[in-house]
């Protein structure tokens, strides 16, 4: 025990600031004097990082809390007491009194972060100790920071109006950061069907879907039965019909165009599927729910 205490004390004593970032890495940093709304919420800085080849930053006496959202790839956060590897869809909370080192673990790591003061807007929100949780907010926060960077270049008063709303969005995304109740398997399954949703026109097979997870077809079938209560193809069909229903009600696109956009080149086949899902033909559904009746 005494030896462990001595080693830990020496580790604290030898901790030093350093900043090694390769030319292949990219960073976007916004400081609060550039955006007045950040000062209102005690956000000192925020930024995004695309770490490549080398990224290694250490701070012996950090002056602000750090909230870091890992988006893709892998990195490592070290403190004098532990070392934790971060992958996609995780968030790390680093209180201001803890020395830390943030470094690349593989060939790439994409993340975003906020540095905040320990002031009223954050009391009771940020953990009091180093902590890592699951979170799916990272990509939204990254996009918000990038939009914030673009908005501050606009002239008054538009820049102030936009940046105010974007900083408020940042605050909401961070403070409403409830730990994900989904397991890593569920998160991967959700991401598979998010990918599918962007390509409903594609002729998806169970083999294609299982490969995205990745897992065997049999295991993917069991996952869909467990979490959706139906087969993979039934879940895909449901998504296609829901999207077709939105297009029928919310646009005046030709029905043939809608058929093809959700993966049914054959209009008769689509009509049969849609009637089974909604109890109405596509044309009757449009008549009942269309927002464009005034134009017809």
C-alpha positions in Angstrom: 0.0 0.0 0.0 2.8 2.4 0.9 4.6 1.7 -2.4 1.4 2.3 -4.3 0.9 5.7 -2.6 4.5 6.7 -3.4 4.1 5.7 -7.1 0.8 7.6 -7.3 2.4 10.7 -5.7 5.3 10.6 -8.1 2.9 10.2 -11.0 1.2 13.5 -9.8 4.5 15.2 -9.5 5.7 14.2 -13.0 2.5 15.2 -14.7 3.4 17.9 -17.2 1.5 20.0 -19.8 2.2 19.1 -23.5 0.6 19.6 -26.8 1.4 17.3 -29.7 -0.9 17.4 -32.7 0.1 16.2 -36.2 -0.3 18.2 -39.4 -2.9 15.6 -40.5 -5.2 16.5 -37.5 -7.7 19.3 -37.7 -9.4 21.3 -35.0 -12.1 24.0 -34.9 -12.1 26.1 -31.7 -14.5 28.8 -30.7 -13.8 31.0 -27.6 -16.4 32.9 -25.7 -15.3 36.4 -26.6 -16.3 35.6 -30.2 -19.9 34.6 -29.2 -21.5 36.5 -26.4 -24.2 33.9 -25.8 -21.4 31.5 -24.7 -20.5 33.8 -21.9 -24.1 33.8 -20.7 -23.9 30.0 -20.1 -20.4 30.1 -18.9 -19.1 28.1 -21.9 -15.4 29.2 -22.1 -14.6 27.3 -25.3 -16.1 24.7 -27.6 -14.7 22.8 -30.5 -14.3 19.8 -32.8 -11.3 17.7 -33.5 -10.4 15.2 -36.2 -7.4 13.5 -34.8 -5.1 11.7 -37.2 -1.6 10.2 -37.0 -0.8 12.0 -33.7 -2.9 13.8 -31.1 -1.7 14.0 -27.6 -2.7 16.9 -25.2 -2.0 17.0 -21.4 -3.0 19.6 -18.8 -1.5 19.5 -15.3 -3.8 22.2 -13.9 -6.9 22.5 -16.0 -8.9 25.6 -15.1 -12.3 24.5 -16.6 -14.5 21.5 -16.7 -14.3 19.5 -19.9 -17.2 17.6 -21.5 -15.9 15.5 -24.4 -18.2 13.6 -26.8 -16.5 10.8 -28.8 -18.1 10.4 -32.2 -16.0 8.0 -34.3 -12.7 6.1 -33.9 -11.1 5.7 -30.6 -9.2 7.8 -28.1 -7.8 7.5 -24.5 -8.3 9.8 -21.6 -5.8 9.4 -18.8 -5.8 10.9 -15.3 -3.3 10.2 -12.5 -5.6 7.5 -11.2 -6.9 5.7 -14.3 -6.9 5.4 -18.1 -10.1 4.9 -20.1 -10.5 4.1 -23.8 -13.4 6.0 -25.5 -15.2 4.7 -28.6 -18.1 6.1 -30.6 -21.2 7.4 -28.8 -19.6 8.0 -25.5 -19.1 11.1 -23.4 -16.4 11.9 -20.8 -16.7 14.4 -18.0 -13.4 15.8 -16.6 -13.8 18.1 -13.6 -11.5 21.1 -13.5 -9.4 19.8 -10.5 -8.2 16.6 -12.3 -5.0 16.6 -14.4 -5.7 14.8 -17.6 -4.2 13.6 -20.9 -6.3 13.2 -24.1 -4.7 11.2 -26.9 -5.4 9.2 -30.1 -5.7 5.4 -29.6 -6.0 4.2 -33.2 -5.5 5.7 -36.6 -8.4 8.2 -36.2 -10.6 9.8 -33.6 -13.4 12.3 -34.2 -14.7 14.1 -31.1 -16.1 17.4 -29.9 -15.9 19.2 -26.6 -17.0 22.0 -24.4 -14.9 23.8 -21.6 -17.2 25.3 -19.0 -16.8 27.3 -15.8 -18.1 25.9 -12.5 -20.9 28.4 -12.3 -24.6 28.4 -11.7 -25.8 27.1 -15.1 -23.8 23.9 -14.6 -24.3 23.3 -10.9 -25.8 19.9 -10.3 -25.5 19.0 -14.0 -21.8 17.9 -14.4 -20.5 15.0 -12.4 -18.0 15.9 -9.6 -15.6 13.2 -10.6 -14.1 11.8 -13.9 -16.9 9.8 -15.5 -17.6 8.1 -18.9 -21.2 7.4 -20.1 -23.0 6.4 -23.3 -24.4 9.2 -25.3 -25.7 9.6 -28.8 -25.6 13.4 -28.7 -22.0 13.8 -30.0 -22.9 14.1 -33.7 -25.6 16.7 -33.1 -23.2 18.7 -30.9 -20.5 18.6 -33.5 -22.9 19.9 -36.2 -24.1 22.6 -33.8 -20.6 23.8 -33.1 -19.8 23.9 -36.9 -23.0 25.9 -37.5 -22.0 28.2 -34.6 -18.7 28.8 -36.3 -20.4 29.7 -39.6 -23.0 31.9 -38.0 -20.6 34.1 -36.1 -19.2 35.3 -39.5 -22.6 36.8 -40.4 -23.3 40.5 -39.7 -25.4 41.9 -36.9 -28.2 41.3 -36.0 -28.5 37.9 -37.8 -25.3 36.5 -36.3 -26.5 37.3 -32.7 -29.9 35.8 -33.3 -28.5 32.6 -34.8 -25.7 32.1 -32.3 -28.0 32.6 -29.4 -30.2 29.8 -30.5 -27.2 27.5 -31.3 -25.6 28.0 -27.9 -29.0 27.3 -26.3 -29.1 24.1 -28.3 -25.6 23.2 -27.1 -26.6 23.7 -23.5 -29.7 21.5 -24.0 -27.8 18.7 -25.7 -25.2 18.7 -22.8 -27.5 19.1 -19.8 -30.1 16.7 -21.1 -27.5 14.1 -21.5 -29.3 11.2 -19.7 -27.2 8.0 -20.0 -28.4 5.8 -22.8 -30.8 3.1 -21.7 -29.9 1.1 -24.8 -27.2 -1.6 -24.8 -24.4 -1.4 -27.3 -26.2 -4.1 -29.3 -29.4 -2.0 -29.4 -27.5 1.1 -30.4 -25.9 -0.7 -33.3 -29.3 -2.1 -34.4 -30.7 1.5 -34.3 -27.8 2.7 -36.5 -28.4 -0.1 -39.0 -32.0 1.1 -39.6 -31.0 4.7 -39.5 -28.7 3.8 -42.5 -31.6 2.0 -44.1 -33.9 5.0 -43.7 -31.6 7.0 -45.8 -31.8 4.4 -48.6 -35.3 3.0 -48.6 -35.2 2.9 -52.4 -32.4 0.2 -52.2 -33.2 -3.5 -52.6 -32.2 -4.5 -49.1 -31.8 -8.1 -48.1 -31.4 -9.6 -44.6 -27.8 -10.4 -45.6 -27.2 -6.7 -46.3 -28.7 -5.7 -43.0 -26.8 -8.3 -40.9 -23.6 -7.2 -42.5 -24.1 -3.6 -41.4 -24.5 -4.7 -37.7 -22.3 -6.9 -38.2 -23.5 -10.3 -37.2 -24.9 -13.5 -38.8 -28.3 -13.4 -40.5 -29.8 -15.7 -37.8 -28.6 -13.5 -35.0 -29.8 -10.4 -36.7 -33.2 -12.0 -37.1 -33.3 -12.8 -33.4 -32.3 -9.2 -32.5 -35.1 -7.8 -34.6 -37.6 -10.2 -33.0 -36.4 -9.2 -29.5 -36.3 -5.4 -30.0 -38.9 -4.8 -32.7 -41.2 -7.8 -32.2 -40.9 -8.7 -35.9 -38.6 -9.9 -38.6 -36.0 -7.7 -40.3 -38.0 -7.5 -43.5 -41.2 -6.7 -41.6 -39.4 -3.8 -39.9 -38.1 -2.6 -43.2 -41.5 -2.8 -44.8 -43.0 -0.9 -41.9 -40.4 1.9 -42.4 -41.2 2.0 -46.1 -44.9 2.2 -45.6 -44.6 4.9 -43.0 -42.4 7.0 -45.2 -44.7 6.5 -48.2 -47.6 7.6 -46.0 -45.8 10.8 -45.2 -45.0 11.5 -48.8 -48.6 10.8 -49.9 -50.0 13.2 -47.2 -47.3 15.8 -47.3 -46.4 16.1 -51.0 -48.1 16.1 -54.4 -45.5 13.7 -55.8 -46.9 11.2 -58.3 -47.7 7.8 -56.7 -45.3 6.0 -59.1 -42.5 8.3 -57.9 -43.4 7.5 -54.2 -43.4 3.8 -55.0 -39.9 3.9 -56.5 -38.5 6.1 -53.7 -39.4 3.5 -51.1 -38.2 0.5 -53.0 -41.2 -0.7 -55.0 -40.7 -0.3 -58.8 -44.0 -2.2 -59.3 -47.0 0.0 -58.4 -49.3 -2.9 -58.0 -47.0 -4.6 -55.5 -46.7 -1.3 -53.6 -50.4 -0.8 -53.6 -51.0 -4.3 -52.1 -48.4 -3.7 -49.4 -49.7 -0.2 -48.6 -53.3 -1.4 -48.3 -52.3 -4.1 -45.9 -50.5 -1.5 -43.8 -53.1 1.3 -43.8 -56.3 -0.4 -44.9 -56.5 2.1 -47.7 -55.1 2.3 -51.2 -52.4 4.9 -51.8 -54.9 7.1 -53.7 -57.6 6.9 -51.0 -55.0 7.6 -48.3 -53.9 10.7 -50.1 -57.5 11.9 -50.5 -58.1 11.4 -46.8 -54.9 12.9 -45.4 -53.4 15.1 -48.1 -52.3 18.6 -47.2 -52.7 19.6 -50.9 -56.4 19.1 -51.3 -56.8 22.8 -51.9 -54.5 22.4 -55.0 -56.4 19.5 -56.4 
